[in-house]
Amino acid sequence: MKLFGGFGSPFTRRVGTTLRLYGLDHEHIPLRGSVPEELEQLQKFNPLGRVPALETDDGRAIVDSAAILDYLDQLVGPEKSLTPPSGDARTEVMNIIGISAGAVEKSISCYYEEGVNAKRPPEMVFRPWVDRMYEQTKEGVEALDGMVKGPWMIGDQLTQADVSMVCFWDFIAMHRPASAPALNCPNLSALSERANAMPEFSETRPG
Ligand SMILES: N[C@@H](CCC(=O)N[C@@H](CS)C(=O)NCC(=O)O)C(=O)O
């Protein structure tokens, strides 16, 4: 298998971390869509030129981290899958991933609005919308902070809710400018610290 995309992308990182936790052999190719030659190569696997993308051992290209995780879960089977296959635990995990993915998507949108990675000239930024997105991220992660059962998101078992949450939280915390409303998430910080002590997380942690 080949995983395309750098771990600066939280969606790519959650796939890279899951591959490690499952002990699946793979090659990591950190292509960047922002570099024209790399974009061309990436588009062979993802017509959108986004990361992550996965090339399977039988030559299929899978796009979108949720679809890739679903593929990997099926590959390892229900006993080993980090996403509970059914029942309340599955609903809980999917719900946490839904909120945390929404929060990080808002954070990524802000990352493309202002700062060194901005795609828009500063005079074209519509301030009320950017401020609202900072608020949405804050509201999302603070709600998630209150949902941590401990030691992991849904209790004793590490699940995909933790993998996704930690990858998303680390991105949000790393890229939040000092001018944005501060985040009060002691439980998510502790969860991130616990997870990043594991090699599967620390090896994918962006510098
Ligand atoms: N829903 C997608 C989101 C992927 C995504 O947002 N990728 C970003 C990097 S974090 C990207 O490639 N952005 C460049 C672009 O959209 O052109 C997934 O889960 O894989």
The ligand as an ORCA input file, in Angstrom:
! r2SCAN-3c Opt
* xyz 0 1
  N     -12.673     15.155      3.595
  C     -11.292     15.025      3.186
  C     -10.575     16.304      3.500
  C      -9.163     16.307      2.947
  C      -8.527     17.678      3.043
  O      -9.155     18.656      3.475
  N      -7.268     17.729      2.629
  C      -6.560     18.992      2.621
  C      -5.285     18.905      3.472
  S      -5.717     18.770      5.178
  C      -6.144     19.303      1.201
  O      -5.608     18.475      0.493
  N      -6.409     20.563      0.805
  C      -6.048     21.069     -0.488
  C      -7.233     21.263     -1.364
  O      -8.385     20.994     -0.942
  O      -7.034     21.695     -2.489
  C     -10.656     13.828      3.901
  O     -11.146     13.451      4.985
  O      -9.701     13.239      3.364
*
